[in-house]
Amino acid sequence: MRGIVSAAGYVPYNRLQRARITEVVGSGGGRGARSVASYDEDTTTMGFEAGRLALASAPQDVTVESLWFATAEPAYAEKTNASAMAAALRLDSSTAALDMCGAPRCGPGALRAALEGAGTTLVVSAGVRTGLPSGPDESGGGDGAAAVLVGDGDVVAEYLGGASVTEEFLDRWRAPGEAASHQWEERFGEARYVPVGEQAWTNALKAAGVSAADVGRVVVTGVHPRAVKSLVRRLGVDPSAVAPDLSDTVGNTGAAHAALCLTAVLEDAGAGQVVAVVNLADGADVVVLRTTDRIGAWSPARSVEAQVAAGDDSLAYAKFLSWRGMLDVQPPNRPEPARYSAPAAARNEDWKFGFVGSRDRASGALHLPPQRVSWKGGAVDDMDPAPMAATPATIVTFTVDRLAYSPSPPVVFAVCDFDGGGRLPLELTDVDPATVAIGDRVELTFRRLTTSADGVHNYFWKARPLPGGGEDS
């Protein structure tokens, strides 16, 4: 039996209330809020977060053989982004880490390819969606990621079949280097998308051996909202079977959105339910699944619903524009950090990407970062690796620095004591400097520290508050 072993979504902490757009520019906006990746997040770091959550809820004996990363907004254009994600997830070096980038369709396409393939594949998709100020893409877009672990055997949802229809027409496009997409007139896109969507839907139901009446939940997403709404009315399913599209709370996350909405459905599904996913982007892709008895015992590490509820909607529109590079603000009067050393990073990959310290075999003393000589007993080169990325910590002291360089000052640094030993100063993220307190509980998150003038992204780990006011999760 082939299908989905586990799945997870990642919704960034920050939200932009769409009404704030109208308050500033006088148009655009709308109801609800959209999710916003922080200044130190990109599609690589968000994809990692989703992948980490998906693996946390998977059986412990699962070995990932391939990592496929799909996005229309890669952090690097000529470097494999999935390799940094694989290093942060501490996947074996034999894992094939591959990018599938360029357009929103690559996310649903990668998922269907994995479901129809072989081996155990972690399909990660992420999107940082934006548009020109006051435009529909700015307000209707959203940032987020999803990860679906596909394999054989003990699955939570069995793959029944699917279909794709491809047709060349110019509906949406963005040249390399452009910040926002362009779109043709809406009626043209609707006229082209709806027929290919219906064709893919019919072919997928036939391949799966089910009828529209058998479908208990259907996710319908795409880059053309008007076409999506028109297609929903033509699928022949009960209106109550149509799953929420997260448009009011997250927005459309592009390449990640189909998998993100599917994950939200699976987190609330019962056994024996037929679930279909329809995505419209440069054609149409449909997958049909049936949940198994295992879904009742499957416990998501952190549900999409919980992440949506935990978001902070106080983000100012001006700060959103600054994070997006559309509004230049005066930075602190300190020089920007230089790019990191590639050879040094390669020598310390386990520490930089995996946050792996060292533990003295004789005394048990923990070293962050890893050391050759133990601070307790002085033993030399007698250490075991100590993975610490999943270990919570407690703030023992902190400072708010308004002079250090940051794309979004001020910087909050905290000295953190890790459960079971180990102390390290770390930058905090997703926090209000006015509310940070000694004793706060934090967890590690993989973020982008800086980006140099020549485009080198310096990834490392920061700390953020544990969800639920300090309860470990």
Long-range contacts (C-beta under 8 A, 24 or more apart in sequence): 1-152, 1-153, 1-155, 1-158, 1-292, 2-115, 2-150, 2-151, 2-152, 2-155, 2-158, 2-159, 3-115, 3-150, 3-151, 3-155, 3-156, 3-157, 3-158, 3-159, 3-289, 3-292, 4-115, 4-148, 4-149, 4-150, 4-155, 4-156, 4-157, 4-159, 4-266, 4-289, 5-58, 5-59, 5-62, 5-120, 5-149, 5-150, 5-151, 5-153, 5-154, 5-155, 5-156, 6-54, 6-55, 6-57, 6-58, 6-148, 6-149, 6-156, 6-298, 7-54, 7-146, 7-147, 7-148, 7-149, 7-156, 7-259, 7-262, 7-263, 7-266, 7-300, 8-50, 8-51, 8-52, 8-53, 8-54, 8-56, 8-57, 8-146, 8-147, 8-263, 8-300, 8-301, 8-302, 9-50, 9-53, 9-144, 9-145, 9-146, 9-147, 9-256, 9-259, 9-260, 9-263, 9-264, 9-304, 9-307, 10-46, 10-47, 10-49, 10-50, 10-53, 10-126, 10-144, 10-145, 10-146, 10-147, 10-307, 11-35, 11-144, 11-250, 11-260, 11-304, 11-307, 11-308, 11-311, 12-36, 12-37, 12-38, 12-41, 12-46, 12-143, 12-144, 12-311, 13-38, 13-310, 13-311, 13-312, 13-430, 13-464, 14-38, 14-311, 14-312, 14-315, 14-430, 15-311, 15-312, 15-313, 15-315, 16-313, 16-315, 16-317, 16-320, 17-313, 17-315, 18-139, 20-316, 20-317, 21-133, 21-134, 21-138, 21-139, 21-317, 23-317, 24-317, 24-318, 25-133, 25-134, 26-134, 27-134, 28-133, 28-134, 28-135, 28-136, 28-138, 28-139, 29-134, 29-139, 30-139, 30-140, 31-248, 32-247, 32-248, 32-249, 33-248, 33-249, 33-311, 33-313, 34-139, 34-140, 34-141, 34-142, 34-143, 34-250, 34-251, 35-142, 35-143, 35-144, 35-249, 35-250, 35-251, 35-253, 35-311, 36-143, 36-315, 36-320, 36-323, 37-128, 37-143, 37-323, 38-323, 38-408, 38-429, 38-430, 38-447, 39-322, 39-323, 39-407, 39-408, 40-407, 40-408, 40-429, 40-447, 40-448, 40-449, 40-462, 41-128, 41-143, 41-447, 41-448, 42-73, 42-75, 42-128, 42-448, 42-457, 43-71, 43-73, 43-74, 43-75, 43-81, 43-126, 43-127, 43-128, 43-145, 44-69, 44-74, 44-75, 44-81, 44-84, 44-85, 44-126, 44-448, 44-457, 44-459, 45-445, 45-446, 45-447, 45-448, 45-459, 46-126, 46-128, 46-143, 46-144, 46-145, 47-71, 47-81, 47-85, 47-124, 47-125, 47-126, 47-145, 47-147, 48-84, 48-85, 48-88, 48-89, 48-124, 48-446, 49-145, 49-445, 49-446, 50-124, 50-126, 50-145, 50-146, 50-147, 50-256, 51-85, 51-89, 51-122, 51-124, 51-147, 52-88, 52-89, 53-147, 53-300, 53-301, 53-302, 54-122, 54-147, 54-148, 54-149, 54-301, 55-89, 55-122, 55-147, 55-149, 56-301, 57-298, 57-299, 57-300, 57-301, 58-149, 59-154, 62-120, 62-149, 62-151, 63-92, 63-120, 64-89, 64-91, 64-92, 64-95, 64-120, 64-121, 64-122, 64-149, 65-94, 65-95, 65-96, 65-119, 65-120, 65-121, 66-95, 66-96, 66-97, 66-98, 66-114, 66-119, 66-120, 66-121, 66-122, 67-91, 67-95, 67-96, 67-97, 67-98, 67-121, 67-122, 67-124, 68-98, 68-100, 68-110, 68-113, 68-114, 68-121, 68-122, 68-123, 68-124, 69-97, 69-98, 69-99, 69-100, 69-101, 69-124, 69-125, 69-126, 70-99, 70-100, 70-101, 70-106, 70-107, 70-109, 70-110, 70-123, 70-124, 70-125, 70-126, 70-255, 70-256, 71-99, 71-101, 71-106, 71-107, 71-125, 71-126, 71-127, 71-254, 71-255, 71-256, 72-101, 72-102, 72-103, 72-104, 72-106, 72-127, 72-254, 72-255, 73-126, 73-127, 73-128, 73-129, 73-254, 74-99, 74-101, 75-448, 75-457, 76-455, 76-457, 77-176, 82-124, 84-353, 84-459, 85-124, 87-349, 87-353, 87-354, 88-353, 88-354, 88-389, 88-446, 88-459, 90-350, 90-354, 90-356, 90-387, 90-389, 103-255, 103-281, 103-282, 104-223, 104-254, 104-255, 104-257, 104-281, 104-282, 105-255, 105-279, 105-281, 105-282, 105-283, 105-285, 106-255, 107-146, 107-254, 107-255, 107-256, 107-257, 107-258, 107-259, 107-279, 108-255, 108-258, 108-259, 108-277, 108-279, 108-281, 108-285, 108-287, 109-164, 109-285, 111-148, 111-150, 111-258, 111-259, 111-287, 112-162, 112-164, 112-285, 112-287, 114-148, 114-150, 115-150, 115-159, 115-162, 115-287, 116-159, 116-162, 117-150, 118-152, 119-151, 120-149, 120-150, 120-151, 120-152, 121-149, 121-150, 121-151, 122-147, 122-148, 122-149, 122-150, 123-147, 123-148, 123-149, 123-150, 123-259, 125-255, 125-256, 125-259, 126-253, 126-255, 126-256, 127-253, 127-254, 127-255, 127-256, 127-257, 129-251, 129-252, 129-253, 129-254, 130-179, 130-180, 130-324, 131-180, 131-181, 132-179, 132-180, 133-321, 133-326, 135-180, 137-180, 137-181, 137-183, 139-251, 140-225, 140-247, 140-251, 140-252, 141-251, 141-252, 141-253, 141-254, 142-246, 142-250, 142-251, 142-252, 142-253, 142-257, 143-251, 143-253, 144-250, 144-253, 144-256, 144-257, 144-260, 145-253, 145-256, 145-260, 146-253, 146-256, 146-259, 146-260, 146-262, 146-263, 147-259, 148-259, 148-262, 148-263, 154-294, 155-292, 155-294, 156-266, 156-291, 156-292, 156-294, 156-295, 156-298, 157-266, 157-269, 157-275, 157-289, 157-290, 157-291, 157-292, 157-295, 158-289, 158-290, 158-291, 158-292, 159-287, 159-288, 159-289, 160-207, 160-208, 160-209, 160-210, 160-274, 160-288, 160-289, 160-290, 161-204, 161-206, 161-207, 161-208, 161-209, 161-287, 161-288, 162-204, 162-207, 162-208, 162-285, 162-286, 162-287, 162-288, 163-200, 163-201, 163-203, 163-204, 163-206, 163-207, 163-285, 163-286, 164-200, 164-283, 164-284, 164-285, 164-286, 165-196, 165-197, 165-199, 165-200, 165-203, 165-283, 165-284, 166-196, 166-282, 166-283, 167-192, 167-196, 167-283, 171-223, 171-224, 171-282, 172-223, 172-224, 179-324, 179-325, 179-326, 186-224, 186-226, 189-224, 189-226, 189-227, 190-224, 190-226, 190-227, 190-230, 192-227, 193-222, 193-224, 193-227, 193-230, 193-231, 193-280, 193-284, 194-227, 194-230, 194-231, 194-234, 196-280, 196-283, 196-284, 197-227, 197-231, 197-234, 197-278, 197-280, 197-284, 198-231, 198-234, 199-284, 200-278, 200-283, 200-284, 200-285, 200-286, 201-231, 201-235, 201-276, 201-278, 201-284, 201-286, 203-286, 204-276, 204-286, 204-287, 204-288, 205-276, 205-288, 207-288, 208-274, 208-288, 210-274, 210-288, 212-236, 212-237, 213-237, 213-238, 214-274, 215-241, 215-274, 215-275, 215-276, 215-288, 216-241, 216-269, 216-273, 216-274, 216-275, 217-241, 217-243, 217-265, 217-269, 217-273, 217-274, 217-275, 217-276, 218-242, 218-243, 218-275, 218-276, 218-277, 218-278, 219-243, 219-245, 219-258, 219-261, 219-262, 219-265, 219-275, 219-276, 219-277, 219-278, 220-245, 220-278, 220-279, 220-280, 221-245, 221-252, 221-257, 221-258, 221-261, 221-277, 221-278, 221-279, 221-280, 222-278, 222-279, 222-280, 222-281, 223-252, 223-254, 223-280, 223-281, 224-280, 225-252, 227-280, 228-280, 231-278, 231-280, 235-278, 246-304, 246-308, 249-308, 249-311, 250-308, 258-285, 260-304, 263-300, 263-304, 264-303, 264-304, 264-305, 266-291, 266-295, 267-300, 267-303, 267-304, 267-305, 268-305, 269-295, 270-295, 270-296, 271-295, 271-296, 301-473, 302-467, 302-473, 306-467, 310-467, 312-430, 319-408, 322-407, 322-408, 323-407, 323-408, 331-405, 331-406, 331-407, 331-409, 332-402, 332-403, 332-404, 332-405, 332-406, 332-409, 333-403, 334-403, 334-404, 334-405, 335-405, 336-405, 336-450, 336-452, 336-453, 337-405, 337-449, 337-450, 337-452, 337-458, 338-452, 339-452, 339-454, 339-456, 339-458, 340-456, 340-458, 350-385, 352-459, 352-460, 353-446, 353-459, 354-387, 354-389, 355-387, 355-388, 355-389, 355-444, 355-461, 356-385, 356-386, 356-387, 356-388, 356-389, 357-385, 357-386, 357-388, 357-422, 358-383, 358-384, 358-385, 358-386, 359-383, 359-384, 359-385, 359-386, 364-421, 365-421, 366-418, 366-420, 366-421, 366-422, 367-422, 368-418, 368-422, 368-423, 368-424, 369-424, 386-422, 388-418, 388-422, 388-444, 389-444, 389-446, 389-461, 390-444, 391-418, 391-419, 391-420, 391-422, 391-444, 392-418, 392-419, 392-441, 392-442, 392-443, 392-466, 392-472, 393-417, 393-418, 393-419, 393-422, 393-441, 393-442, 393-443, 393-444, 393-463, 394-419, 394-439, 394-440, 394-441, 394-442, 395-436, 395-437, 395-438, 395-439, 395-440, 395-441, 395-442, 395-463, 396-423, 396-438, 397-438, 398-428, 398-436, 398-438, 400-433, 400-436, 412-436, 414-442, 414-463, 416-442, 416-463, 426-461, 426-462, 426-463, 427-462, 427-463, 428-462, 428-463, 428-464, 429-462, 429-463, 429-464, 430-464, 430-465, 431-464, 431-465, 440-465, 440-470, 441-465, 441-466, 441-470, 441-471, 441-472, 442-466
